[in-house]
Amino acid sequence: MGQGSSSGKVIAGRYVVPLLVGSVVLLAAVARAHHELVYVHALTVGVVLVAGRLQQEHVFLGLAVFSVAVMLVDIVSRPDIALVTAAVVAAVCTMLHAVAVTLMFTLGQHLQKLKIRETELEALYNLTATLSNTQSVESFLDQAVHLLGRELDFTHISVLLYDEQNQELVVRAVVGYGNERMIKRIPLDRGITGLAATTGKTVVVDDVLKEERYVAGDPAIRSEVAIPLTTEGRLLGVLNVESTKYAAFSPRDVRLLELIANELTVLLIRAQLVERLRVQAITDELTGLYNHRYFNIRLRSEVERAERYCHPLSLLMIDIDHFKLVNDRHGHLVGDEVLHQLGSIIRRQLREADVVCRYGGEEFAVILPETDGQAALTVAERIRAAIQREVLLVSLRGDNKPTNLYIPVTVSIGVASYPQNGSDWSTLLAAADAALYAAKQAGRNRVRQAA
């Protein structure tokens, strides 16, 4: 993980250094003329201090034993009451130094672990609290990668979702990459993420330059960890984290990311369910187009937007000519298929920004943002001509063999534009309805614009 802690060094530097300095002064006072003993102990203290800075606690006790041994040798070779007294004091001080530094270092390690654990728990809490209220999958994933980057200092994060139809992983949210460098789709047989997805296990790579499967997204990347998002054996996607440092992910980092991946999986399932229910609430089940409820909401919104920015807006009302005859002659199953195919034909004639809805029965409605009356007439005529050209093929399965029906269909279309034909959504809709009625009265299979 990116944060690391220097608690042990800080404690050693803050509390042990005064002890060491005070001990040297004490030894100088006690030893008086025994300068060589003071020098030996002072040298030992200096090495202990360096070891403390490097957090090598096993050096402390070793140096303490070494210091005591030197003093004992000095006592044996030159027995002297004053020397013995100074040596005993020096040995006791050295042992106290070693014990104090070891205890301080151990305390620093515990504080470091507690700090890391606190950070991990806080990150998990923030992740769950923030994302549990997210309604759409796109918003959920975008917030997830940014939260991970902010809370845990990971610099390169991406979430890929599994496209079962194409057997690919699709990048849905990223942080830390330039858009021009990102590969948007990765086949399951490629990349570290593909390996994690196919094996269902976490994959950690310390050096991606030595990994044949690696798919480069950023040339500065050196290490990577990929964790599959799975539920009951079903693959949802992959959480992928990369770093510009070699072997950047410790076992603790990997365990934390696996916990986060588990939480992400639960929240992702919830977000997908909420989005599915939301889509179902505004979608016509038969045609796959927006339904009447969504049409009313969107038309009001688009009229308000057109009014605010003084932009044009047009509305088409489309009705299938003599649709009752189709149902009467061939049955409602054939009629349903005709509605489904007509919805697809209309959709193909429109821009991405245009909104096509099944208004009800055999009627469709099309909202054309940023479109004036003349342009709307052109679109309406294009739709009418496309439907007239296409003879619909409907296949029926009977008891003996399939039956193919070729059904010619035409439509009548009414066109109304804001603000010429209506100053609000209800008057605009009434104007388009009136134009549609005029088209049917004029003989059907034609387009009429509101007066």
matplotlib code that plots the C-alpha trace (Angstrom):
import matplotlib.pyplot as plt

x = [0.0, 1.3, 1.3, 3.8, 4.7, 7.8, 6.3, 9.3, 11.9, 10.0, 9.7, 13.4, 14.6, 12.3, 12.8, 15.9, 18.3, 18.0, 18.5, 21.7, 23.1, 22.3, 24.0, 27.2, 27.3, 26.7, 29.5, 31.9, 31.2, 31.5, 34.6, 36.5, 40.0, 38.9, 38.5, 39.0, 35.9, 33.8, 35.0, 34.1, 30.7, 30.1, 31.0, 28.6, 25.9, 26.5, 26.1, 23.0, 21.6, 22.3, 20.7, 17.6, 17.3, 17.4, 14.9, 17.1, 16.0, 18.0, 21.2, 20.3, 20.8, 23.8, 25.6, 24.6, 26.2, 29.3, 29.6, 29.3, 31.9, 34.4, 33.9, 34.3, 37.6, 38.8, 37.9, 39.7, 42.8, 42.9, 41.0, 40.2, 37.4, 36.7, 36.9, 34.6, 32.1, 32.2, 32.0, 29.0, 27.2, 28.1, 26.9, 23.6, 23.1, 23.9, 21.4, 18.8, 19.4, 18.9, 15.8, 14.3, 15.1, 13.6, 10.4, 10.1, 10.6, 8.0, 5.6, 6.3, 5.5, 2.2, 1.3, 2.1, -0.1, -2.9, -2.6, -2.7, -5.6, -7.5, -6.9, -8.1, -11.3, -11.9, -11.5, -13.9, -16.5, -16.2, -16.5, -19.6, -21.3, -20.7, -21.4, -24.5, -26.6, -25.4, -28.2, -26.4, -23.6, -21.5, -21.7, -21.0, -17.8, -16.5, -16.9, -15.4, -12.1, -11.8, -12.5, -9.8, -7.3, -8.1, -8.4, -5.5, -3.0, -3.2, -2.4, -3.6, -6.9, -9.5, -12.6, -13.4, -16.8, -17.4, -19.1, -20.3, -21.5, -18.1, -16.0, -14.2, -13.4, -14.6, -13.0, -15.8, -14.0, -10.4, -8.2, -4.6, -4.5, -4.6, -7.7, -5.6, -3.5, -6.3, -7.3, -11.0, -11.6, -9.4, -10.2, -10.2, -7.2, -5.0, -3.6, -3.2, -6.9, -7.8, -5.8, -7.6, -10.9, -10.4, -8.8, -11.0, -8.0, -6.0, -2.9, 0.0, 2.9, 5.9, 7.5, 5.1, 8.0, 8.8, 5.2, 4.2, 0.5, 0.8, -1.2, 0.5, -1.8, 0.9, 4.6, 5.6, 3.8, 6.0, 3.8, 0.1, -2.5, -5.8, -8.6, -11.7, -15.2, -17.2, -20.5, -21.5, -19.1, -20.3, -17.8, -18.8, -15.5, -12.0, -10.6, -7.1, -4.5, -1.1, 2.0, 5.0, 7.1, 8.6, 6.9, 4.7, 2.0, 2.7, 0.7, -1.2, -2.0, -3.3, -5.5, -6.9, -7.7, -9.4, -11.6, -12.4, -13.1, -15.6, -17.4, -17.3, -18.9, -21.9, -22.4, -22.0, -24.7, -27.0, -26.2, -26.9, -30.2, -31.3, -30.3, -32.2, -35.3, -35.0, -34.6, -37.6, -39.7, -39.2, -38.9, -41.7, -41.2, -42.5, -40.4, -37.5, -38.2, -39.0, -42.5, -45.4, -44.3, -40.8, -42.1, -44.1, -41.1, -38.7, -40.9, -41.5, -37.7, -36.8, -39.4, -38.0, -34.5, -35.5, -37.2, -34.2, -31.7, -33.9, -33.2, -35.6, -37.4, -39.7, -42.1, -43.3, -46.4, -46.5, -49.5, -49.5, -52.1, -54.9, -53.0, -56.3, -56.5, -53.1, -54.4, -57.7, -56.2, -53.0, -53.5, -52.0, -48.7, -48.0, -49.2, -46.7, -43.9, -44.9, -44.7, -41.2, -39.8, -41.3, -39.7, -36.3, -36.8, -37.7, -34.7, -32.3, -33.4, -32.6, -29.6, -28.3, -29.7, -33.2, -35.7, -38.2, -41.0, -43.9, -46.7, -49.4, -51.2, -49.9, -48.6, -45.0, -43.6, -40.2, -38.6, -36.1, -34.0, -32.2, -34.4, -36.6, -39.8, -38.2, -35.6, -38.3, -40.3, -37.2, -36.8, -40.5, -40.4, -37.3, -39.1, -42.2, -40.3, -38.1, -41.2, -43.0, -40.0, -39.5, -42.0, -41.9, -41.2, -42.9, -42.2, -44.8, -44.3, -47.2, -47.8, -46.2, -43.7, -42.8, -44.9, -43.4, -45.7, -44.8, -46.7, -46.5, -47.0, -47.3, -47.5, -49.0, -46.9, -47.8, -45.1, -45.1, -42.3, -41.5, -42.3, -44.2, -46.9, -46.9, -45.4, -45.4, -45.3, -49.1, -49.9, -46.9, -48.3, -51.8, -50.5, -48.6, -51.7, -53.8, -51.2, -51.3, -55.1, -54.8, -52.4, -54.8, -57.7, -55.8, -55.4, -52.7, -49.1, -48.1, -46.6, -48.4, -47.1, -49.1, -50.6]
y = [0.0, 3.5, 5.1, 3.2, 4.4, 5.6, 5.3, 3.2, 5.6, 8.6, 7.0, 5.8, 9.3, 11.1, 9.0, 6.9, 9.6, 11.6, 8.4, 7.6, 11.1, 11.2, 7.9, 9.1, 12.1, 9.9, 7.5, 10.4, 11.6, 8.1, 6.9, 10.1, 9.2, 6.0, 7.8, 4.6, 3.0, 6.1, 6.1, 2.4, 2.9, 6.1, 4.3, 1.5, 4.0, 5.7, 2.4, 1.6, 5.0, 4.2, 0.8, 2.4, 4.8, 1.8, 0.0, -3.1, -4.1, -7.3, -5.3, -3.6, -6.6, -7.8, -4.5, -4.5, -7.9, -6.7, -3.6, -5.6, -8.1, -5.3, -3.9, -7.4, -7.9, -4.5, -5.3, -8.7, -7.2, -4.2, -4.9, -1.5, -0.5, 2.7, 0.9, -1.9, 0.7, 2.6, -0.6, -1.9, 1.4, 1.4, -2.2, -1.5, 1.6, -0.2, -3.0, -0.4, 1.3, -2.0, -2.9, 0.6, 0.8, -2.7, -1.8, 1.5, -0.2, -2.9, -0.2, 1.6, -1.5, -2.0, 1.6, 1.2, -1.9, -0.2, 2.9, 0.7, -1.3, 1.9, 3.2, 0.0, -0.1, 3.6, 2.9, 0.0, 2.0, 5.0, 2.7, 1.0, 4.1, 6.1, 3.5, 1.9, 4.9, 5.0, 4.2, 3.6, 1.2, 3.8, 6.2, 3.4, 2.2, 5.8, 6.6, 3.3, 3.8, 7.4, 6.4, 3.7, 6.1, 8.8, 6.5, 4.1, 6.0, 3.6, 5.5, 3.3, 1.6, 0.2, -1.9, -4.2, -5.8, -9.1, -9.1, -12.7, -12.4, -11.3, -13.1, -9.9, -7.7, -4.1, -1.2, 0.7, 2.9, 4.1, 6.5, 7.4, 6.5, 8.8, 7.9, 7.7, 4.9, 2.7, -0.4, -0.5, -4.2, -7.2, -10.8, -13.4, -15.1, -11.9, -9.9, -10.3, -9.4, -12.1, -14.6, -13.6, -13.8, -17.3, -18.8, -17.0, -16.3, -13.2, -12.7, -10.7, -9.7, -8.0, -7.2, -6.9, -6.5, -10.2, -11.3, -12.4, -12.0, -8.4, -5.9, -2.5, 0.4, 2.8, 2.3, 3.4, 0.5, -2.1, -4.2, -5.3, -7.1, -8.3, -9.7, -11.3, -10.1, -13.3, -14.4, -18.1, -19.0, -16.4, -13.8, -10.2, -8.5, -7.7, -5.2, -4.2, -2.1, -1.2, 0.7, 2.3, 0.6, -2.8, -5.4, -2.6, -4.8, -6.5, -9.5, -7.0, -4.9, -7.9, -9.1, -5.6, -5.4, -8.8, -7.6, -4.5, -6.7, -8.8, -5.6, -4.2, -7.4, -7.2, -3.5, -4.0, -6.7, -4.3, -1.4, -3.7, -4.8, -1.2, -0.1, -3.1, -2.3, 1.4, 0.5, -1.9, 0.9, 3.1, 0.5, -1.0, -4.8, -5.6, -3.2, -2.4, 1.3, 3.8, 3.6, 6.2, 7.1, 8.0, 9.9, 12.2, 12.9, 13.4, 15.6, 18.0, 18.0, 18.7, 21.5, 23.2, 22.9, 24.3, 27.2, 27.9, 27.9, 29.2, 26.0, 24.4, 21.2, 19.0, 16.1, 13.3, 11.2, 8.0, 5.7, 2.4, 2.5, -0.1, -2.0, -3.5, -5.5, -7.1, -8.3, -9.4, -11.4, -12.8, -12.7, -10.6, -12.5, -11.4, -7.9, -7.8, -8.8, -6.1, -3.5, -4.8, -4.6, -1.2, 0.1, -1.1, 0.5, 3.9, 3.7, 3.2, 6.4, 8.6, 10.1, 8.9, 12.1, 11.5, 9.8, 7.2, 5.8, 3.5, 5.9, 3.2, 0.6, 1.1, 4.6, 5.7, 9.1, 10.6, 13.6, 15.5, 17.9, 20.8, 20.2, 22.8, 22.2, 21.9, 19.4, 17.5, 17.1, 15.6, 13.1, 12.2, 11.6, 9.4, 7.3, 7.0, 6.0, 3.5, 1.7, 1.7, 0.2, -2.6, -5.5, -7.1, -10.8, -12.6, -16.3, -18.5, -22.0, -24.3, -27.9, -29.2, -26.5, -22.9, -20.3, -17.0, -14.0, -11.0, -8.0, -4.6, -1.7, 2.0, 4.8, 8.3, 10.9, 14.2, 16.9, 19.7, 22.1, 24.3, 27.2, 27.6, 24.9, 24.9, 26.9, 24.0, 20.2, 19.6, 22.1, 20.7, 17.2, 18.3, 19.9, 16.8, 14.7, 17.1, 16.9, 13.0, 13.1, 15.4, 12.9, 10.0, 12.0, 13.0, 9.3, 7.8, 6.9, 10.6, 13.3, 16.4, 19.4, 21.2, 24.4]
z = [0.0, -0.7, 2.7, 4.9, 8.5, 10.3, 13.8, 15.0, 13.8, 15.2, 18.7, 18.7, 17.7, 20.1, 23.3, 23.0, 21.9, 25.1, 27.1, 25.1, 25.5, 29.2, 29.7, 28.0, 30.3, 33.3, 32.2, 31.8, 35.3, 36.9, 34.9, 35.5, 34.4, 32.6, 29.3, 27.2, 28.8, 28.0, 24.4, 24.0, 25.4, 23.4, 20.2, 21.1, 21.8, 18.4, 16.6, 18.5, 17.5, 13.8, 14.2, 15.7, 12.8, 10.4, 12.6, 13.0, 16.5, 16.6, 16.5, 19.9, 22.1, 20.2, 20.8, 24.4, 24.9, 23.0, 25.2, 28.4, 27.1, 26.4, 29.9, 31.5, 29.6, 30.8, 34.4, 34.3, 32.8, 35.2, 38.5, 40.0, 42.3, 40.4, 37.1, 38.3, 39.5, 36.2, 34.1, 36.1, 35.6, 31.9, 31.4, 33.2, 31.1, 27.9, 28.7, 29.6, 26.3, 24.4, 26.3, 25.9, 22.2, 21.6, 23.5, 21.7, 18.4, 19.2, 20.2, 17.0, 15.0, 16.8, 16.2, 12.5, 12.2, 14.0, 11.8, 8.6, 10.0, 10.8, 7.3, 5.7, 7.8, 7.1, 3.4, 3.4, 5.4, 3.0, 0.0, 1.3, 2.6, -0.5, -3.1, -1.5, -2.5, -6.1, -8.6, -12.0, -12.8, -14.6, -11.6, -9.2, -11.0, -11.5, -7.8, -6.8, -8.7, -7.5, -3.9, -4.0, -5.4, -2.8, 0.3, -0.3, -2.5, -5.4, -8.6, -11.5, -11.0, -13.5, -13.3, -16.2, -16.7, -18.4, -21.8, -22.0, -25.6, -27.0, -24.4, -23.5, -20.6, -21.2, -19.4, -17.7, -15.2, -14.8, -12.8, -13.4, -17.1, -20.1, -22.2, -25.4, -23.8, -22.5, -24.4, -24.0, -24.7, -23.7, -24.8, -22.0, -23.5, -23.2, -20.4, -16.6, -16.2, -18.7, -16.6, -13.4, -15.1, -16.6, -13.5, -10.9, -8.8, -7.9, -10.1, -8.7, -11.1, -9.6, -13.0, -15.9, -18.3, -17.8, -18.2, -21.7, -21.2, -20.1, -22.2, -21.9, -21.0, -19.7, -20.5, -17.0, -15.3, -13.6, -11.3, -11.4, -9.3, -10.9, -8.8, -10.3, -9.3, -9.0, -7.4, -7.1, -9.8, -12.2, -13.5, -13.3, -14.0, -12.7, -10.4, -11.7, -9.8, -11.3, -10.0, -11.6, -8.9, -9.1, -6.7, -5.3, -3.8, -0.5, 0.8, 3.0, 0.0, -1.9, 1.1, 1.4, -2.3, -2.2, 0.7, -1.4, -4.5, -2.4, -1.3, -4.8, -6.1, -3.7, -4.4, -8.2, -8.1, -6.3, -8.7, -11.7, -10.2, -9.5, -13.0, -14.5, -12.6, -13.6, -17.3, -17.1, -15.6, -18.6, -21.3, -23.5, -23.2, -26.6, -28.7, -26.4, -26.9, -24.2, -22.9, -22.6, -19.0, -20.0, -23.1, -20.9, -18.6, -21.4, -23.5, -20.5, -19.9, -23.5, -23.8, -20.7, -22.1, -25.5, -23.7, -21.4, -24.2, -27.1, -29.1, -31.6, -30.8, -32.8, -32.1, -34.4, -33.8, -35.9, -36.4, -38.3, -41.1, -40.8, -38.1, -36.9, -40.1, -39.4, -36.0, -37.4, -40.3, -38.7, -35.0, -32.2, -32.2, -35.8, -34.8, -31.9, -34.3, -36.7, -33.9, -32.8, -36.4, -37.0, -33.8, -35.1, -38.5, -36.9, -34.6, -37.5, -39.2, -36.1, -34.4, -31.1, -29.4, -30.7, -28.4, -29.9, -27.7, -28.1, -27.2, -27.0, -29.2, -32.7, -32.1, -31.8, -30.7, -31.6, -29.8, -32.0, -29.9, -31.7, -34.8, -36.4, -38.4, -41.8, -40.6, -38.7, -42.0, -43.7, -40.8, -40.9, -44.6, -44.3, -41.7, -43.8, -46.9, -45.1, -43.7, -47.0, -48.8, -46.3, -46.5, -43.1, -42.8, -39.9, -39.4, -37.7, -36.5, -37.1, -36.4, -39.6, -40.8, -40.4, -42.3, -43.6, -43.9, -45.9, -44.6, -46.3, -43.8, -44.1, -41.5, -41.2, -39.4, -37.7, -37.1, -34.6, -33.6, -30.6, -30.3, -33.6, -32.8, -29.0, -26.1, -23.7, -23.8, -23.8, -26.6, -28.6, -28.2, -29.1, -32.3, -33.3, -32.7, -34.8, -37.6, -37.4, -37.7, -40.7, -42.4, -41.9, -43.1, -46.2, -47.2, -44.9, -45.8, -45.7, -43.5, -42.3, -40.4, -37.8, -38.9]

ax = plt.figure().add_subplot(projection="3d")
ax.plot(x, y, z, "-o")
ax.set_aspect("equal")
plt.show()
